[in-house]
């Protein structure tokens, strides 16, 4: 396939997504000011990546002109080669992102975060830590603008797949697609384990009523500790965050490692474009910085226990947790830290989990 003219794409395929990004940015910011609640963007995180993905995956479906203000359309400037035939890779990615959306939407719904009055606890804490004028600037630039740009970027991998127009799925599509489903399942389990723990901690809910994989026999030692350290959370301090980043890295890689690697018509002086990697890089940067702030809050609430948890369990990568355990053992501190983190011996913990 001939190289795709990047500058032509900016006038074509990106026209509607950019319009939607501007609209969601202004709307979410206005709602945050009106309601004094900065979690408006958090709520649209559950479905905006799917909307962008659907637009690129279903290009042949859209009309040439929008008959409603925000209705998707494909301008005449878009090459007919991309609007007359569906890309099987883009459709696969759309199916995966839709599955991801159902998982996240369900978890958001049961936590009550779809209610307009509910706000992420981290924003309330950060609001108290900085001057009001700084928070208002932060609210527009980071919470509203930058996060909506990130949501826009998450659709770019499907945009690349839609332009590749492969005849059929490749081996890499099957491997990465299966991996993405496994990651979604693991993230669902980690969400359920956290929800099971919080339900037992705050309401005394019987763990046996929870989803399979989350029926953990919580103890009063777990409640006193204040945070979850069982199941997947015994191997990673943030298994849900790890799975989230991994899922979008897989989505980002699907068109990049495919046989029809993207080729872009750039000026002769330009270097090989690296912008196709932007979605994964930006998202991982966001999660890392967000995790640092989240852990600072946990550390202030549970100084001794969470410090021990940090020294025993890896932030993301579970394969590092045994390494931290070995390091503590060499220093003669493993049993002491295990008692604080797990509240039981390693043998007992293995039997229970």
CORGIUR-V212743 format. One record per pair of residues at least 4 apart in sequence whose C-alpha atoms are under 7 Angstrom apart, sorted by the first residue. I is the first residue (numbers start at 1). J is the second residue. D is the distance in whole Angstrom. If there is no record, write none. Layout:
i=[I,I]
j=[J,J]
d=[D,D]
This chain:
i=[3,3,3,4,4,4,5,5,5,6,6,6,6,7,8,9,9,10,10,11,11,12,12,12,13,13,14,15,16,16,16,17,17,18,19,20,21,21,21,21,22,23,24,25,25,25,25,26,27,28,28,28,28,29,29,29,30,31,31,32,32,32,32,33,37,37,38,38,39,39,39,40,41,41,43,43,44,46,46,46,47,47,48,48,49,49,49,49,49,50,50,50,50,51,52,52,52,53,53,53,53,54,54,55,56,56,56,57,57,57,57,57,57,58,59,59,60,60,60,60,62,62,62,63,63,64,64,64,64,65,65,65,66,66,66,67,74,80,82,82,87,87,87,87,87,88,88,88,88,89,89,89,90,90,90,90,91,92,93,93,93,94,95,96,97,98,99,100,100,101,102,103,103,104,105,106,107,108,108,108,109,109,113,121,122,123,124,125,126,127,130,130,131,132,133,134,135,136,137,138,138,139,139,140,140,141,141,142,142,143,144,145,146,147,148,149,150,150,150,153,154,155,156,157,157,157,157,158,159,160,160,160,161,161,164,164,169,170,170,171,172,172,173,173,174,175,176,176,176,177,178,179,180,180,180,181,182,183,183,183,184,185,186,187,187,187,188,189,189,189,190,190,190,190,191,191,192,192,192,193,193,194,194,195,196,196,196,196,197,197,198,199,199,199,200,200,200,200,201,207,207,207,208,210,210,211,216,218,219,220,221,221,222,225,228,229,229,229,229,230,231,232,232,233,233,233,234,235,235,235,235,236,236,236,236,236,236,237,237,237,237,238,238,238,239,239,240,241,242,242,243,244,245,245,246,247,248,248,249,249,250,252,252,253,254,255,256,256,257,266,277,278,279,280,281,282,283,284,285,286,287,288,289,290,291,292,293,294,295,296,297,298,298,299,299,299,302,303,304,305,305,305,306,307,308,308,308,308,309,309,310,311,312,312,312,313,313,314,314,314,320,321,322,323,324,325,325,326,327,328,328,328,329,329,333,334,335,336,337,338,338,339,339,339,344,344,345,346,347,348,349]
j=[263,264,265,263,264,265,9,264,265,10,264,265,266,11,12,13,14,14,15,15,77,75,77,78,74,78,18,19,20,72,73,21,52,22,23,24,25,148,149,152,26,27,28,29,144,145,148,30,31,32,40,41,144,33,140,144,34,35,40,36,37,38,40,37,117,119,119,123,43,119,120,44,45,144,113,114,48,101,104,105,51,101,52,151,53,151,152,154,155,54,97,98,101,55,56,152,155,57,94,155,158,58,94,59,158,159,162,87,90,91,94,158,162,86,74,83,83,84,85,86,72,73,74,73,74,73,74,75,76,73,74,75,71,72,73,71,78,84,162,163,91,161,162,165,166,92,166,168,169,93,161,169,94,158,161,162,95,96,97,158,251,98,99,100,101,102,103,104,184,105,106,107,188,108,109,110,111,112,113,114,113,114,118,125,126,127,128,129,130,135,134,135,135,136,137,138,139,140,141,142,143,143,144,144,145,145,146,146,147,147,148,149,150,151,152,153,154,279,283,279,279,159,160,161,251,252,255,162,163,164,255,262,165,255,260,262,173,174,258,175,176,258,177,254,178,179,180,250,254,181,182,183,184,247,250,185,186,187,243,247,188,189,190,191,240,243,192,193,213,214,194,232,239,240,195,240,196,211,214,197,214,198,228,199,200,207,210,214,201,228,202,203,204,205,204,205,206,207,223,215,216,217,215,214,215,215,353,222,223,224,225,343,226,305,233,233,234,341,342,234,353,236,239,237,238,239,313,313,314,318,321,313,314,315,316,317,318,313,314,315,316,242,315,316,243,316,244,245,246,316,247,248,249,284,250,251,252,280,253,280,254,277,280,257,258,261,261,262,261,270,281,282,283,284,285,286,287,288,289,290,291,292,293,294,295,296,297,298,299,300,301,302,306,303,306,307,306,307,308,309,340,341,310,311,312,337,340,341,313,341,314,324,321,324,325,321,324,318,320,321,324,325,326,327,328,329,334,330,331,332,333,334,333,334,337,338,339,340,341,342,343,343,344,345,348,349,349,350,351,352,353]
d=[5,5,5,6,5,5,7,6,5,7,6,6,7,7,6,5,6,5,7,6,7,6,5,5,6,6,6,6,6,6,7,6,7,6,6,6,6,6,7,6,6,6,6,6,5,6,6,6,6,6,6,6,6,6,6,5,6,6,7,5,5,5,6,7,7,6,7,7,7,5,6,7,6,6,7,6,6,6,6,5,6,6,6,6,6,6,7,6,6,6,6,6,7,6,7,7,5,6,6,5,6,6,6,6,6,5,6,7,5,5,6,6,6,7,7,5,4,5,6,7,6,5,6,5,6,5,5,5,6,6,7,7,5,6,5,7,7,6,7,6,6,7,5,5,6,6,7,6,6,6,6,6,6,5,5,5,6,6,6,7,7,6,6,6,6,6,7,6,6,6,6,6,7,6,6,6,6,6,5,7,6,6,6,7,6,6,7,7,7,6,7,6,6,6,6,6,6,7,6,5,7,5,6,5,6,5,6,5,6,6,6,6,6,6,6,6,6,7,7,5,5,6,6,6,7,5,7,6,7,6,6,7,7,5,6,7,6,7,7,6,6,6,6,6,6,6,6,6,7,6,6,6,6,6,7,6,6,6,6,6,6,6,6,6,5,6,6,6,6,7,6,6,6,6,6,7,6,7,6,6,4,6,7,6,6,6,6,6,6,6,6,5,6,5,4,5,7,7,5,5,6,7,5,6,6,7,7,6,7,6,6,6,7,7,6,5,5,7,6,5,6,6,6,6,7,6,7,6,7,5,6,6,5,6,5,6,5,6,6,5,6,6,6,6,6,6,6,6,6,5,6,7,6,6,6,6,6,6,6,5,6,7,6,6,6,7,6,7,7,6,6,6,6,6,6,6,6,6,6,6,6,6,7,6,6,6,7,6,6,6,6,6,7,5,6,7,6,6,6,6,6,6,6,6,6,6,7,6,6,6,7,7,7,6,6,5,7,6,6,5,6,6,6,6,6,6,6,6,7,6,5,5,6,5,6,6,6,7,6,5,7,4,6,7,6,6,6,6,6,6,6]
